[in-house]
Amino acid sequence: MYLIISIILSVILGYILLMMGPLVGGFLAFGIVAGSLFRGLYLLNGIHKMLSKDAPKSDKVKEAYENYLKEKEDKDQGREI
């Protein structure tokens, strides 16, 4: 349903822009397209910020323990660090 409404409104807007002349219609069409692109980028940036908050953080204790085990294994094999 929203698709049909969007198509009908786009046809009406296109007809109005054609009736205004090439200069005014071109400026308005460019403004509409550029505004839509900037709004889309703004929304994508917001989604990125929300998703990056939910990303799991690295566990420093686990990393330190893994480094300790790696150093101990290297020392046991006769390699000094």
Buried (B, 14 or more C-beta within 10 A) or exposed (E): EEEEEEEEEEEEBEEEBEEEEEEEBEEBBEEEEEEEEEEEEEEEEEEEEEEEEEEEEEEEEEEEEEEEEEEEEEEEEEEEE
